[in-house]
Amino acid sequence: MIKVYSDKTRKYYDTLEEATAAESEAIEAENRKKMEIEKKQQEEKERREKLAAERKARAAEVEETRKVMVEAQKKYKEALEAFCKDYGSYHYTTSSFDDIPTLFNFFQNIF
């Protein structure tokens, strides 16, 4: 009796048909595995791109908000200087740290 050896599966088979079928099945399994890997890679790429786009949009929002804040601070400074020029001084009392005008909150992570 002759045995057929498959280089693809590295096994012996009784008939050529069995060897061919086993090789076809092995090739299909490899292709399915490759497709799954490619699909996972594509999903990861899309996830990273989506995250990058979200981050870019949020960064633009922060930048626009910062510009609005800087403009408001300029107007506040101009109004305060005009008031002080006309009346000498301006007094402001607050009991909340949040009411003090600042560009950045340096103590944000401390408390």
Backbone as a chain_set.jsonl record, in Angstrom:
{"seq": "MIKVYSDKTRKYYDTLEEATAAESEAIEAENRKKMEIEKKQQEEKERREKLAAERKARAAEVEETRKVMVEAQKKYKEALEAFCKDYGSYHYTTSSFDDIPTLFNFFQNIF", "coords": {"N": [[0.835, -1.179, 0.0], [0.494, 2.238, -0.788], [1.437, 5.235, 0.7], [0.502, 8.65, 0.966], [2.257, 11.587, 1.3], [1.853, 14.784, 2.723], [3.22, 17.904, 2.246], [2.178, 20.213, 3.173], [0.427, 19.679, 5.36], [2.015, 17.995, 6.733], [1.635, 15.27, 7.172], [0.817, 11.777, 6.695], [-1.275, 10.188, 4.261], [-3.84, 7.894, 3.247], [-4.913, 7.975, 0.696], [-4.691, 9.881, -2.38], [-6.774, 11.676, -2.69], [-7.622, 12.134, -0.033], [-5.384, 13.432, 0.976], [-5.313, 15.705, -0.668], [-7.778, 16.889, 0.032], [-7.291, 17.394, 2.761], [-5.164, 19.194, 2.558], [-6.456, 21.294, 1.212], [-8.308, 22.029, 3.167], [-6.536, 22.863, 5.167], [-5.365, 25.056, 3.899], [-7.614, 26.714, 3.621], [-8.136, 27.168, 6.344], [-5.831, 28.59, 7.059], [-6.216, 30.853, 5.449], [-8.592, 31.858, 6.594], [-7.631, 32.494, 9.132], [-5.721, 34.451, 8.481], [-7.447, 36.394, 7.442], [-8.94, 37.021, 9.727], [-6.926, 38.124, 11.321], [-6.21, 40.335, 9.732], [-8.649, 41.682, 9.8], [-8.835, 42.331, 12.533], [-6.593, 43.982, 12.726], [-7.397, 46.052, 11.014], [-9.65, 46.982, 12.397], [-8.407, 47.914, 14.729], [-6.814, 49.91, 13.63], [-8.805, 51.645, 12.677], [-9.976, 52.301, 15.129], [-7.863, 53.68, 16.375], [-7.609, 55.823, 14.563], [-10.116, 57.022, 14.861], [-9.971, 57.777, 17.542], [-7.842, 59.589, 17.374], [-9.015, 61.546, 15.756], [-11.11, 62.396, 17.412], [-9.604, 63.4, 19.522], [-8.275, 65.498, 18.221], [-10.43, 67.142, 17.551], [-11.37, 67.798, 20.109], [-9.125, 69.136, 21.082], [-9.123, 71.346, 19.423], [-11.464, 72.521, 20.298], [-10.725, 73.166, 22.939], [-8.688, 75.004, 22.379], [-10.127, 77.032, 21.057], [-11.816, 77.823, 23.131], [-9.892, 78.75, 24.905], [-8.98, 80.977, 23.492], [-11.279, 82.585, 23.584], [-11.367, 83.008, 26.335], [-8.963, 84.438, 26.744], [-9.523, 86.749, 25.286], [-11.692, 87.687, 26.788], [-10.342, 88.194, 29.161], [-8.71, 90.295, 28.328], [-10.649, 92.275, 27.836], [-11.633, 92.517, 30.439], [-9.348, 93.475, 31.74], [-9.018, 95.937, 30.41], [-11.415, 97.224, 31.124], [-11.099, 97.316, 33.914], [-8.744, 98.879, 34.127], [-9.683, 101.286, 33.001], [-11.66, 101.932, 34.875], [-10.103, 102.239, 37.197], [-8.545, 104.391, 36.371], [-10.46, 106.391, 36.209], [-11.606, 106.395, 38.809], [-9.683, 105.817, 40.695], [-9.203, 103.42, 42.331], [-10.069, 99.923, 42.566], [-12.047, 97.733, 44.378], [-12.366, 94.381, 45.285], [-13.948, 91.683, 46.728], [-13.893, 88.318, 47.683], [-14.969, 85.075, 48.643], [-14.412, 82.741, 47.553], [-12.143, 80.648, 45.965], [-12.438, 80.04, 43.313], [-13.478, 82.288, 42.113], [-11.438, 84.021, 41.578], [-9.774, 85.592, 39.006], [-7.883, 83.766, 36.744], [-5.44, 82.527, 34.425], [-4.578, 79.892, 34.314], [-5.282, 77.104, 36.423], [-3.34, 76.444, 38.889], [-3.457, 74.939, 41.164], [-5.114, 72.829, 40.78], [-4.779, 69.969, 40.788], [-3.983, 69.516, 43.347], [-5.832, 69.745, 45.42]], "CA": [[0.0, 0.0, 0.0], [1.254, 3.474, -0.916], [0.966, 6.359, 1.52], [0.752, 9.96, 0.35], [2.715, 12.562, 2.31], [1.536, 16.174, 2.379], [4.147, 18.884, 2.803], [1.382, 21.266, 3.789], [-0.063, 19.241, 6.671], [3.091, 17.184, 7.315], [1.042, 13.992, 7.58], [0.63, 10.756, 5.654], [-2.679, 9.856, 3.974], [-3.994, 6.628, 2.515], [-5.203, 8.229, -0.722], [-4.384, 11.22, -2.877], [-7.943, 12.513, -2.439], [-7.584, 12.532, 1.376], [-4.292, 14.403, 1.103], [-5.759, 16.931, -1.328], [-8.834, 17.473, 0.863], [-6.658, 17.912, 3.973], [-4.415, 20.386, 2.181], [-7.434, 22.355, 0.936], [-8.832, 22.459, 4.464], [-5.463, 23.598, 5.835], [-5.24, 26.347, 3.204], [-8.777, 27.513, 4.017], [-7.934, 27.572, 7.743], [-4.82, 29.649, 7.029], [-6.845, 32.054, 4.888], [-9.504, 32.397, 7.605], [-6.806, 33.084, 10.181], [-5.176, 35.692, 7.931], [-8.542, 37.36, 7.337], [-9.251, 37.456, 11.087], [-5.841, 39.011, 11.747], [-6.366, 41.58, 8.978], [-9.833, 42.365, 10.312], [-8.466, 42.907, 13.832], [-5.685, 45.098, 12.46], [-8.201, 47.135, 10.45], [-10.46, 47.529, 13.487], [-7.496, 48.667, 15.597], [-6.444, 51.117, 12.897], [-9.973, 52.524, 12.698], [-10.134, 52.782, 16.499], [-6.83, 54.697, 16.595], [-7.955, 56.999, 13.754], [-11.267, 57.664, 15.499], [-9.466, 58.405, 18.753], [-7.049, 60.751, 16.96], [-9.944, 62.569, 15.276], [-11.784, 62.93, 18.592], [-8.632, 64.211, 20.254], [-8.046, 66.716, 17.445], [-11.621, 67.986, 17.707], [-11.39, 68.311, 21.488], [-8.037, 70.098, 21.197], [-9.597, 72.562, 18.751], [-12.445, 73.11, 21.218], [-9.969, 73.773, 24.037], [-7.993, 76.177, 21.847], [-11.127, 78.079, 20.826], [-12.244, 78.289, 24.451], [-8.785, 79.546, 25.443], [-8.998, 82.268, 22.799], [-12.395, 83.346, 24.153], [-10.963, 83.397, 27.675], [-7.95, 85.482, 26.633], [-10.23, 87.96, 24.859], [-12.457, 88.164, 27.952], [-9.382, 88.764, 30.105], [-8.312, 91.599, 27.794], [-11.75, 93.198, 28.094], [-11.658, 92.728, 31.887], [-8.214, 94.338, 32.07], [-9.315, 97.279, 29.894], [-12.465, 97.802, 31.957], [-10.507, 97.58, 35.226], [-7.835, 100.018, 33.996], [-10.505, 102.484, 32.801], [-12.301, 102.22, 36.158], [-9.069, 102.756, 38.098], [-8.145, 105.705, 35.873], [-11.511, 107.345, 36.548], [-11.998, 106.417, 40.22], [-8.537, 105.613, 41.572], [-8.943, 102.022, 42.661], [-11.218, 99.01, 42.499], [-11.969, 96.748, 45.447], [-13.141, 93.17, 45.0], [-13.839, 90.718, 47.812], [-14.499, 87.025, 47.372], [-14.664, 84.003, 49.601], [-14.228, 81.537, 46.744], [-10.934, 80.635, 45.148], [-12.859, 79.927, 41.912], [-13.84, 83.606, 41.592], [-10.235, 84.789, 41.275], [-9.472, 85.389, 37.585], [-6.558, 83.229, 36.43], [-5.341, 81.865, 33.131], [-4.482, 78.465, 34.602], [-5.499, 76.747, 37.809], [-2.135, 75.708, 39.268], [-3.743, 74.092, 42.316], [-6.189, 71.924, 40.375], [-4.523, 68.589, 41.17], [-3.543, 69.441, 44.739], [-6.966, 69.596, 46.343]], "C": [[0.885, 1.25, 0.0], [0.6, 4.531, -0.024], [1.354, 7.648, 0.81], [1.119, 10.928, 1.48], [2.403, 13.974, 1.816], [2.554, 17.089, 3.052], [3.393, 19.973, 3.573], [0.946, 20.877, 5.199], [0.977, 18.444, 7.447], [2.555, 15.87, 7.91], [0.977, 13.051, 6.375], [-0.859, 10.447, 5.518], [-2.722, 8.588, 3.134], [-4.225, 6.852, 1.025], [-4.829, 9.66, -1.081], [-5.539, 12.179, -2.59], [-7.958, 13.011, -0.988], [-6.514, 13.609, 1.588], [-4.704, 15.748, 0.499], [-6.82, 17.645, -0.501], [-8.233, 18.097, 2.126], [-5.857, 19.181, 3.68], [-5.353, 21.555, 1.905], [-7.995, 22.912, 2.233], [-7.791, 23.284, 5.225], [-5.283, 24.982, 5.217], [-6.397, 27.262, 3.582], [-8.635, 28.008, 5.447], [-6.905, 28.7, 7.828], [-5.418, 30.956, 6.526], [-7.807, 32.695, 5.887], [-8.726, 33.103, 8.717], [-6.211, 34.417, 9.715], [-6.245, 36.775, 7.87], [-8.924, 37.889, 8.719], [-8.199, 38.436, 11.595], [-5.959, 40.358, 11.04], [-7.561, 42.381, 9.473], [-9.526, 43.032, 11.651], [-7.541, 44.1, 13.645], [-6.449, 46.298, 11.911], [-9.053, 47.79, 11.53], [-9.606, 48.374, 14.432], [-7.076, 49.97, 14.932], [-7.595, 52.12, 12.914], [-10.193, 53.113, 14.087], [-9.122, 53.89, 16.791], [-7.142, 55.971, 15.814], [-9.122, 57.758, 14.37], [-10.831, 58.406, 16.752], [-8.668, 59.661, 18.415], [-7.958, 61.885, 16.484], [-10.688, 63.208, 16.445], [-10.847, 63.848, 19.372], [-8.382, 65.542, 19.545], [-9.218, 67.684, 17.602], [-11.672, 68.604, 19.103], [-10.294, 69.346, 21.698], [-8.432, 71.424, 20.547], [-10.611, 73.282, 19.638], [-11.74, 73.814, 22.375], [-9.279, 75.044, 23.558], [-8.962, 77.334, 21.615], [-11.607, 78.676, 22.146], [-11.156, 79.143, 25.094], [-8.744, 80.927, 24.798], [-10.108, 83.162, 23.339], [-12.025, 83.857, 25.539], [-9.945, 84.539, 27.631], [-8.591, 86.801, 26.217], [-11.034, 88.549, 26.011], [-11.517, 88.782, 28.979], [-8.899, 90.133, 29.634], [-9.387, 92.643, 28.086], [-11.833, 93.521, 29.577], [-10.55, 93.701, 32.29], [-8.477, 95.772, 31.616], [-10.362, 97.969, 30.759], [-11.917, 98.169, 33.338], [-9.58, 98.784, 35.174], [-8.61, 101.315, 33.802], [-11.176, 102.9, 34.112], [-11.286, 102.844, 37.121], [-8.594, 104.144, 37.669], [-9.166, 106.764, 36.289], [-11.73, 107.481, 38.056], [-10.859, 106.095, 41.185], [-8.227, 104.159, 41.882], [-10.236, 101.223, 42.561], [-11.022, 97.957, 43.575], [-12.891, 95.576, 45.114], [-12.895, 92.183, 46.13], [-14.539, 89.436, 47.394], [-14.124, 86.028, 48.461], [-14.43, 82.684, 48.873], [-12.975, 81.663, 45.895], [-11.289, 80.607, 43.66], [-13.194, 81.277, 41.293], [-12.642, 84.474, 41.246], [-9.873, 84.544, 39.808], [-8.032, 84.928, 37.377], [-6.596, 82.596, 35.049], [-5.311, 80.351, 33.31], [-4.723, 78.241, 36.088], [-4.334, 75.851, 38.246], [-2.4, 74.718, 40.401], [-4.794, 73.029, 42.023], [-5.97, 70.495, 40.887], [-4.109, 68.429, 42.625], [-4.717, 69.137, 45.664], [-7.886, 68.504, 45.916]], "O": [[1.896, 1.307, 0.7], [-0.62, 4.69, -0.005], [2.388, 7.729, 0.147], [0.398, 11.067, 2.468], [2.651, 14.315, 0.659], [2.729, 17.053, 4.27], [3.927, 20.571, 4.507], [1.086, 21.67, 6.131], [0.848, 18.24, 8.654], [2.964, 15.434, 8.986], [1.067, 13.466, 5.22], [-1.605, 10.44, 6.497], [-1.779, 8.259, 2.414], [-3.803, 6.051, 0.191], [-4.673, 10.523, -0.217], [-5.317, 13.35, -2.283], [-8.271, 14.175, -0.737], [-6.741, 14.582, 2.307], [-4.466, 16.8, 1.092], [-6.772, 18.866, -0.347], [-8.617, 19.199, 2.518], [-5.874, 20.128, 4.466], [-5.078, 22.682, 2.318], [-8.141, 24.125, 2.383], [-8.13, 24.286, 5.855], [-5.074, 25.964, 5.93], [-6.193, 28.45, 3.837], [-8.979, 29.153, 5.738], [-7.088, 29.655, 8.583], [-5.172, 32.024, 7.086], [-7.844, 33.918, 6.022], [-9.119, 34.173, 9.181], [-6.201, 35.393, 10.465], [-5.987, 37.932, 8.202], [-9.202, 39.078, 8.868], [-8.526, 39.447, 12.216], [-5.826, 41.406, 11.672], [-7.502, 43.608, 9.559], [-9.916, 44.178, 11.875], [-7.687, 45.115, 14.327], [-6.181, 47.436, 12.298], [-9.167, 49.015, 11.574], [-10.042, 49.433, 14.883], [-6.991, 51.01, 15.585], [-7.38, 53.311, 13.141], [-10.553, 54.283, 14.217], [-9.468, 54.914, 17.379], [-6.965, 57.075, 16.33], [-9.122, 58.988, 14.4], [-11.267, 59.53, 16.999], [-8.8, 60.683, 19.089], [-7.699, 63.053, 16.776], [-10.876, 64.424, 16.471], [-11.239, 64.924, 19.822], [-8.29, 66.587, 20.19], [-9.025, 68.889, 17.765], [-11.978, 69.787, 19.258], [-10.5, 70.329, 22.41], [-8.112, 72.495, 21.064], [-10.613, 74.511, 19.716], [-12.112, 74.926, 22.75], [-9.287, 76.054, 24.261], [-8.655, 78.482, 21.939], [-11.783, 79.889, 22.261], [-11.453, 80.142, 25.751], [-8.503, 81.927, 25.474], [-9.904, 84.361, 23.53], [-12.327, 84.999, 25.885], [-10.055, 85.497, 28.396], [-8.237, 87.856, 26.743], [-11.06, 89.766, 26.195], [-11.858, 89.787, 29.603], [-8.699, 91.033, 30.449], [-9.085, 93.752, 28.527], [-12.077, 94.67, 29.946], [-10.772, 94.625, 33.072], [-8.193, 96.717, 32.351], [-10.227, 99.147, 31.09], [-12.245, 99.23, 33.869], [-9.615, 99.628, 36.07], [-8.243, 102.342, 34.374], [-11.25, 104.089, 34.421], [-11.573, 103.847, 37.775], [-8.277, 104.98, 38.515], [-8.806, 107.879, 36.669], [-12.012, 108.58, 38.534], [-11.072, 106.103, 42.397], [-7.09, 103.72, 41.709], [-11.333, 101.775, 42.483], [-9.952, 97.355, 43.674], [-14.04, 95.763, 44.714], [-11.745, 91.883, 46.452], [-15.632, 89.461, 46.827], [-13.082, 86.148, 49.105], [-14.27, 81.638, 49.502], [-12.774, 82.658, 45.198], [-10.52, 81.099, 42.834], [-13.197, 81.405, 40.068], [-12.807, 85.554, 40.678], [-9.684, 83.394, 39.41], [-7.085, 85.604, 37.779], [-7.652, 82.181, 34.569], [-5.942, 79.616, 32.55], [-4.402, 79.098, 36.912], [-4.347, 74.645, 38.001], [-1.645, 73.762, 40.576], [-5.306, 72.397, 42.947], [-6.915, 69.878, 41.379], [-3.906, 67.306, 43.085], [-4.583, 68.344, 46.595], [-8.89, 68.246, 46.58]]}, "num_chains": 1, "name": "protein.A"}
